[in-house]
Amino acid sequence: MALPTTQRLNRLRIVKGRLPRHANEIVLDAQAQRLQPKLKVGSTYRISSTAKRNAQFTRRTFKVVGFVNSPTYVENTNRGVTNIGKGTLDYLVYVRPQVIKSSVITRIDVQFKNLRGVTPYTAKYRRLNRENTAQLKRWLKPQARKRQQALQAQAQAKLKPLRQATQQLASQVPAGTAQLVKLQSQLKRAQAQVAAITMPTYLYTDRTDNPGYTEYHEIRNESWHCRLSFRCSLLRLPR
């Protein structure tokens, strides 16, 4: 993940070391050191994935400068799912933004002002959260179509050389010529792929979707009831 240049929500908490200052530096989720005790501040770390995913980075070898915890992940072991490998994440790593080639924002953390001071998981909290999420969906609905159009425009721009070559050849040779038919078929397939680009899907999650938060809420409620019971028992004790 890329470290944001400015971060107001879910700020990383440094456990050891410091945050990266240069492109060749990296910080690891503290879970990494629990899973791989040999990892230390100063260790060399190499990102290794599929060739397609490796191409997303400007470099793949880094110096470990720290270990961090994220408030996004309350549970020690659960780091979410992925569509590669075994399907789950062991831990996260954070690099400077310039290390990742893509400029597309893939995640936004949102804080709603009307939820400040509202106790999580209460009926009021759930109602306000539903209303806020519905409003967010209305705001982002037009963006999905804009993103689809932008992706299709980018793909069409890449087809320009093939389109020009096909048109040029068509003006030079008779219709049905093998080379022309081949180019026309390539162009047709490519245009079909462009047309098949769909609108992106936005996923909306809140703290109730995080197992760690859910467990914390349950434990917190149990502890609170225990404290009430304990205080009542004390009041019933004879002096």
Secondary structure, 3 states (H helix, E strand, C coil): CECCCCCCCCCCEEEEECCCCCCCEEEEEHHHHHHCCCCCCCCEEECCCCHHHHCCECCCEEEEEEEEECCCCCCCCCCCECCCCCCECCCCEEECHHHECCCCCCCCCCCCHHHCCCCCCCHHHHHHHHHHHHHHHHHHHHHHHHHHHHHHHHHHHHCHHHHHHHHHHHCCCCCCCHHHHHHHHHHHHHHHHHHCCCCCCCCCCCHHHCHHHHHHHHHHHHHHHHHHHHHHHHHHCCC
